[in-house]
Amino acid sequence: MVRTALRVILDAEPGLEVVGEAVTGAEAVSVVRSLEPDVVLMDVRMPEIDGIRATEQIRAGMPDPPRILVVTTFDNDSYVYDALRAGAAGFLLKRADPEELIGAVRLVARGDTLLFPSAVRALADSYAAASGPAAPWVARLTEREADVLRLMSGGLSNQEISERLGVGPQTVKTHVASVLAKTGSRDRTQAVIAAYEGGFLMKKR
C-alpha cells in the first residue's frame, strides 16, 4: 500500500519517474544495481535484510551509487541513525504529505541532505559518547568552515547557507568540500553525523 501510494504521487510529478520497486532488502539491492536510479526510497524495516544493510551493500557495490532517502514511521527510530551512518542522504517520515515527498526526492537528487536536526541530535545522543574530548579534526576547522558545518547540521542547503552567510554558492561549495575532507566524510550527511559524534556541536568556539 505504501509503495503504491508513493508510485502514484511520484509518477504524477513532471520530471520524476519510478523505474522499479522491491519487496525485500535483498531484492532492493538487486533492483538498484540493475536499474541504476538517481534516488532510492528505502524502508528501514524489511524482510531478509533491513534497510541499513541494503544501504551499505548498494553504496559499497556501485561506483556511482544513488542517493538513498530512508523512509520511516518514527522520527526517533534508531534504525534511521544507523542508516545515516551507512550512507543514506537523509530520512523522511511515512506520514509526509505529497509536497514534502516530492520536495525531498528533488532535494537529495541535487546533492543536499534531508535531516530533522532535533531528531538526529536525539539519536546521536543515544549512540555517541556522553563525554570526552572533541575529535581532533574540530580544532582544524577554520571559523568559516565551522559556521558552514553548524548550518549544515541545522539542515540548511548550500543555497540557504549562501544566503545566511552572505557569500556566493561556489564559496559555500568550497567550504563544504573542505569540511568533508577534514571530517573524513563521504558526503554532507556523514559530516553532520561526525559533527555530533565528534563533539563539535557541543564545543564552544
C-alpha positions as CSV (number, residue, x, y, z in Angstrom):
1,M,0.0,0.0,0.0
2,V,2.8,2.4,0.9
3,R,4.8,1.6,-2.3
4,T,1.6,2.0,-4.4
5,A,0.9,5.4,-2.9
6,L,4.5,6.6,-3.4
7,R,4.5,5.5,-7.0
8,V,1.2,7.3,-7.7
9,I,2.5,10.5,-6.2
10,L,5.9,10.5,-7.8
11,D,4.8,9.3,-11.3
12,A,2.3,12.1,-11.4
13,E,5.1,14.7,-10.9
14,P,6.7,16.1,-14.1
15,G,10.4,15.2,-14.4
16,L,10.1,12.2,-12.0
17,E,9.7,8.6,-12.9
18,V,9.5,5.5,-10.7
19,V,11.7,2.9,-12.5
20,G,11.3,0.0,-10.1
21,E,10.1,-1.5,-6.8
22,A,11.3,-4.1,-4.4
23,V,9.7,-6.1,-1.6
24,T,12.7,-7.1,0.4
25,G,16.1,-5.6,1.3
26,A,17.9,-8.2,-0.8
27,E,15.6,-7.5,-3.8
28,A,16.2,-3.8,-3.4
29,V,19.9,-4.2,-3.7
30,S,19.5,-6.2,-6.9
31,V,17.0,-3.9,-8.4
32,V,19.0,-0.8,-7.7
33,R,22.2,-2.3,-9.2
34,S,20.3,-3.3,-12.3
35,L,18.3,-0.1,-12.9
36,E,20.8,2.4,-11.5
37,P,18.2,5.0,-10.4
38,D,19.2,8.5,-9.2
39,V,17.3,8.3,-5.9
40,V,16.1,5.4,-3.8
41,L,13.3,5.5,-1.2
42,M,14.4,2.9,1.3
43,D,12.3,1.5,4.1
44,V,14.5,0.7,7.2
45,R,12.5,-2.3,8.2
46,M,12.3,-5.0,5.5
47,P,12.4,-8.8,5.2
48,E,15.7,-10.7,4.6
49,I,18.0,-7.8,5.1
50,D,16.9,-4.4,6.6
51,G,17.4,-1.0,5.0
52,I,20.6,-0.4,6.8
53,R,22.4,-3.4,5.3
54,A,20.8,-2.8,1.9
55,T,22.1,0.8,2.0
56,E,25.6,-0.5,2.9
57,Q,25.5,-3.0,0.1
58,I,24.3,-0.5,-2.5
59,R,26.9,2.1,-1.6
60,A,29.7,-0.5,-1.5
61,G,28.8,-2.3,-4.7
62,M,28.3,0.6,-7.1
63,P,30.9,3.1,-8.4
64,D,28.3,5.9,-8.5
65,P,25.6,4.9,-6.1
66,P,22.2,6.6,-6.0
67,R,21.1,9.0,-3.3
68,I,19.3,7.0,-0.6
69,L,16.4,8.5,1.3
70,V,15.3,6.4,4.3
71,V,11.5,6.2,4.8
72,T,10.4,5.5,8.4
73,T,7.3,5.7,10.6
74,F,9.0,7.3,13.6
75,D,11.5,10.2,13.6
76,N,13.2,8.7,16.7
77,D,13.7,5.3,15.0
78,S,17.2,4.0,16.0
79,Y,17.4,2.3,12.6
80,V,17.4,5.8,11.0
81,Y,20.6,6.8,12.7
82,D,22.3,3.6,11.6
83,A,21.1,4.1,8.1
84,L,22.5,7.6,8.0
85,R,25.8,6.3,9.2
86,A,25.7,3.7,6.5
87,G,25.5,6.5,3.9
88,A,21.8,7.4,3.5
89,A,21.3,11.0,2.4
90,G,18.5,11.7,4.8
91,F,15.2,10.4,6.0
92,L,11.5,11.1,5.5
93,L,8.5,10.2,7.6
94,K,5.9,8.0,6.0
95,R,3.2,10.5,7.1
96,A,4.8,13.2,5.0
97,D,2.4,14.9,2.6
98,P,2.9,14.6,-1.2
99,E,4.6,18.0,-1.5
100,E,7.1,17.1,1.2
101,L,7.8,13.8,-0.5
102,I,8.4,15.3,-3.9
103,G,10.5,18.1,-2.4
104,A,12.6,15.5,-0.5
105,V,13.3,13.5,-3.6
106,R,14.3,16.6,-5.6
107,L,16.4,17.8,-2.7
108,V,18.6,14.7,-2.3
109,A,18.7,14.3,-6.1
110,R,20.6,17.6,-6.4
111,G,23.1,16.6,-3.6
112,D,21.6,18.1,-0.5
113,T,20.7,16.2,2.7
114,L,17.3,15.9,4.3
115,L,17.6,15.8,8.1
116,F,15.4,16.7,11.0
117,P,18.1,18.3,13.3
118,S,16.3,17.7,16.6
119,A,15.7,14.0,15.7
120,V,19.2,13.4,14.6
121,R,20.6,15.1,17.7
122,A,18.4,12.9,19.9
123,L,19.5,9.8,18.1
124,A,23.2,10.9,18.1
125,D,23.0,11.4,21.9
126,S,21.9,7.8,22.3
127,Y,24.8,6.5,20.3
128,A,27.7,8.9,20.8
129,A,29.9,9.0,23.9
130,A,28.3,11.1,26.6
131,S,31.6,12.8,27.4
132,G,35.2,13.1,26.3
133,P,37.4,15.4,24.2
134,A,36.3,16.7,20.8
135,A,37.6,14.9,17.8
136,P,41.0,16.1,16.5
137,W,39.5,17.5,13.3
138,V,37.4,20.0,15.3
139,A,40.5,22.2,16.0
140,R,41.5,22.1,12.3
141,L,38.3,23.8,11.1
142,T,38.5,27.4,10.2
143,E,36.0,29.8,11.6
144,R,34.0,29.9,8.4
145,E,34.2,26.1,8.0
146,A,32.8,25.8,11.5
147,D,29.9,28.2,10.5
148,V,29.2,26.1,7.5
149,L,29.2,22.8,9.4
150,R,26.8,24.2,12.0
151,L,24.4,25.4,9.3
152,M,24.7,22.0,7.5
153,S,23.9,20.3,10.8
154,G,20.8,22.5,11.0
155,G,19.5,21.1,7.8
156,L,20.3,24.1,5.5
157,S,21.1,23.6,1.9
158,N,24.0,25.2,0.1
159,Q,21.8,27.9,-1.2
160,E,20.4,28.7,2.2
161,I,23.9,28.7,3.7
162,S,25.0,31.1,1.0
163,E,22.2,33.5,1.8
164,R,22.7,33.2,5.6
165,L,26.4,33.9,5.4
166,G,26.3,36.4,2.6
167,V,28.8,34.5,0.4
168,G,28.5,33.0,-3.1
169,P,27.3,29.5,-3.7
170,Q,30.6,28.4,-5.1
171,T,32.3,29.7,-1.9
172,V,29.9,27.5,0.2
173,K,30.7,24.5,-2.0
174,T,34.4,25.1,-1.4
175,H,33.9,25.2,2.4
176,V,31.7,22.1,2.3
177,A,34.3,20.2,0.4
178,S,36.9,21.2,3.0
179,V,34.6,20.2,5.8
180,L,34.1,16.8,4.2
181,A,37.9,16.3,3.8
182,K,38.7,17.4,7.4
183,T,36.0,15.2,9.0
184,G,36.8,12.3,6.7
185,S,33.2,12.2,5.5
186,R,31.9,10.8,2.2
187,D,29.1,13.4,2.0
188,R,27.1,16.0,3.9
189,T,25.1,13.5,5.9
190,Q,28.3,11.9,7.1
191,A,29.7,15.3,8.1
192,V,26.6,16.0,10.2
193,I,26.9,12.7,11.9
194,A,30.6,13.5,12.5
195,A,29.6,16.8,14.0
196,Y,27.5,15.2,16.6
197,E,29.7,12.2,17.4
198,G,32.9,14.3,17.3
199,G,31.6,16.7,19.9
200,F,31.7,19.7,17.5
201,L,28.2,20.9,18.2
202,M,28.8,20.8,22.0
203,K,32.1,22.6,21.8
204,K,32.1,26.4,22.1
205,R,34.4,28.2,19.7
